[in-house]
């Protein structure tokens, strides 16, 4: 089974979703997919999630 982390835009806001324990996903479930990672370990999932939190946190703190 795989773990997918999908970065996408939902109602104009950047988001990411982590989907665990599946073999495949349909990207039709998401509006405006930006990037997708297939992670092999929980450490990799944590690293990707932390990077996305940092990225999106920086983006939101730059807005007026």
PyMOL commands that set and color helices and strands:
alter all, ss='L'
color gray80, all
select helices_A, chain A and resi 27-29+42-61
alter helices_A, ss='H'
color red, helices_A
select strands_A, chain A and resi 2-10+13-22+33-39
alter strands_A, ss='S'
color yellow, strands_A
deselect
rebuild
show_as cartoon
